[in-house]
Structure formats: C-alpha cells, structure tokens
Amino acid sequence: MSLLTEKATAYLLKLEAERVSALAASEEKQRQATLIKAREDGFREAMEIFGLTITSNDAEQEPVKTHRGRRRDIRQLIIKELSYSGKSMTKHQIAKAINYIPEGTEAALKRLETAGKVQNRAGYWEVVIIPAVQSNGQAPH
C-alpha cells in the first residue's frame, strides 16, 4: 500500500505543477495583451497629434492570407513594425516580427532606404522621421 500511495502522491504533485505552469503561461499572455494594447493606444494618440486618424475599419482589416491570397505589402509591414516598436531593429528581428524571410526583408529594406523611408545605422534599421511643418511653414525646433 505504501508504494501505491507514493505513486498517487507523485502523480498529484505532477498535476499541480502542470496546473501552476498553465496558469503562469496564461498570466504571461494577459501581460503581453495589456502591453500590446498600451502600444496601440499610444500610437493612436501619436497619430492624432500629427493630425492623422485611423477609422476602426482600417484597424480591423481582415487577416491577410498567405499563399493563394492577396499579397502582403512587405514594405508597409516593415514601416508599421519599425514605427510601432519605436526602436531600431536588425533585418532578422524585422523578418521575424512580420513573418517573412530575411532575404526578402533585406531587399525591401534597401528599397525603402532608397526611397528615404528608413535608414540603416550599423545593421540596425529605423524609420526616418520627417519633422512636422507648422502652419507658418517653418519646421518646429
């Protein structure tokens, strides 16, 4: 009987550990969702400051299908990712964030750089920020 009790106790401990692990993962996902929502709200406020508005229809577009569906605008995805993150990123970080191949990401980054939309600083890419023009035609200081 002692061996059976030990096995039952071990099994219960294992189940408890799995339950605690599942709860921790759930809490982490909740924290991630909260942080993403805060980033979204901050970006929307920044857009309003620059006089741009995004309707809820724009923000809630249907998911873009890969393969056999509408092609994704990789350059636009790169611009959005760099803008939302607010930090410089390597081509590999960008490729992972937009779920695209690094080689294609690099080609798109070079096209964006030629267009003056992004810049490369020692392997870290960032969005080129153009200062807003005031109503008197002067750039703010």
ZIPETA-V451359 format. One record per backbone hydrogen bond with DSSP energy under -0.5 kcal/mol. NH is the residue of the N-H (numbers start at 1). CO is the residue of the C=O. E is the energy in kcal/mol with one decimal. If there is no record, write none. Layout:
# ZIPETA-V451359
[[NH	CO	E] [NH	CO	E]]
This chain:
# ZIPETA-V451359
[[5	1	-2.1] [6	2	-2.3] [7	3	-2.2] [8	4	-2.3] [9	5	-2.5] [10	6	-2.5] [11	7	-2.4] [12	8	-2.3] [13	9	-2.3] [14	10	-2.2] [15	11	-2.4] [16	12	-2.3] [17	13	-2.2] [18	14	-2.2] [19	15	-2.3] [20	16	-2.5] [21	17	-2.2] [22	18	-2.4] [23	19	-2.3] [24	20	-2.3] [25	21	-2.2] [26	22	-2.1] [27	23	-2.4] [28	24	-2.2] [29	25	-2.2] [30	26	-1.9] [31	27	-2.2] [32	28	-2.4] [33	29	-2.4] [34	30	-2.1] [35	31	-2.4] [36	32	-2.5] [37	33	-2.2] [38	34	-2.1] [39	35	-2.3] [40	36	-2.5] [41	37	-2.7] [42	38	-2.5] [43	39	-2.5] [44	40	-2.5] [45	41	-2.2] [46	42	-2.1] [47	43	-2.5] [48	44	-2.1] [49	45	-2.1] [50	46	-1.8] [51	48	-1.5] [52	47	-3.2] [59	55	-1.7] [60	56	-1.4] [61	58	-0.8] [74	72	-1.3] [77	73	-2.4] [78	74	-2.5] [79	75	-2.3] [80	76	-2.6] [81	77	-2.6] [82	78	-2.7] [83	79	-2.4] [84	80	-3.2] [85	81	-2.5] [86	82	-1.5] [89	125	-2.2] [94	90	-2.4] [95	91	-2.7] [96	92	-2.3] [97	93	-2.3] [98	94	-2.2] [99	95	-0.6] [99	96	-0.6] [100	95	-2.6] [105	101	-2.3] [106	102	-2.6] [107	103	-2.0] [108	104	-2.2] [109	105	-2.6] [110	106	-2.3] [111	107	-1.9] [112	108	-2.4] [113	109	-2.4] [114	110	-2.3] [115	111	-1.7] [116	113	-1.3] [117	112	-2.7] [118	112	-0.8] [119	126	-2.5] [121	119	-0.6] [121	124	-2.9] [122	120	-0.6] [124	121	-1.3] [125	89	-3.7] [125	123	-0.5] [126	119	-2.0] [128	117	-2.8] [129	127	-0.6] [130	128	-0.6] [131	129	-0.6] [134	138	-2.9] [137	134	-2.3] [140	132	-1.1]]
